[in-house]
Amino acid sequence: MVADAYDETVSEAIAQGRAAEVAHKEGITAAAMFFASMTGVQDAAARTEVEALGLSPH
């Protein structure tokens, strides 16, 4: 579900004309927020966990 949150955000950002790098950053942020809300971990820890997944725009 974390990857889904990332993918949806990236797709929306790219569809709105944002560069892949910007879309990736937005996707990481959205996925981290989702992860934090589901697990109760702090935002910084959630971001670290999401970044460790190695997600990237397709």
N, C-alpha and C positions, 0 to 999 in steps of 0.2 A: 504494500500500500504506500510505502514511502516513495518507492520508485514511480508509482503511478502519480503521486502528487508532483514529483519532479517533472515527469514527462508532460503532464497536463499544463503546468505552468510554462515550461519551455515552449511547447507548441503554441500556446496563446501569445506569448511574447514574440515569437518569430512571426506569427500571423499578423501581429500589429506592427511589424517592420523593424523590430529591435535586432541588433547584431547577435550572433550566436553566443559571444562572450557575455553580453548583458543578459541574454535569456538564460544562460547557464547559471549566472549569479542569482538571478531571480528564482530559478528552479531550486537551487540549493537552499535558499532562504525559506521558500515555501515548504520544502520537504523537511527541513529542520524544525520549522514551526509545527508541522503536523506531528513529527516524531516527539517533540517536547510535550505537546498536548496529550498524546496517547500514553506516554510513559511517565510523565511528571519530572523528567530530568531538566536541569537548567539549560537555558538556550545555548550557551557556549558548548556544553557537552553534547547536546543534540546536533549542533552543527559539525562538531568533530566526527561524530558517528556517521552522519550523512556523507561528509566528505570522504570518509574511509571506504564508502561503497564504490567510489570511482565512477559515478554517474557522469554521462556526457551527452550533449545534444546529438541527435541522430542526423 
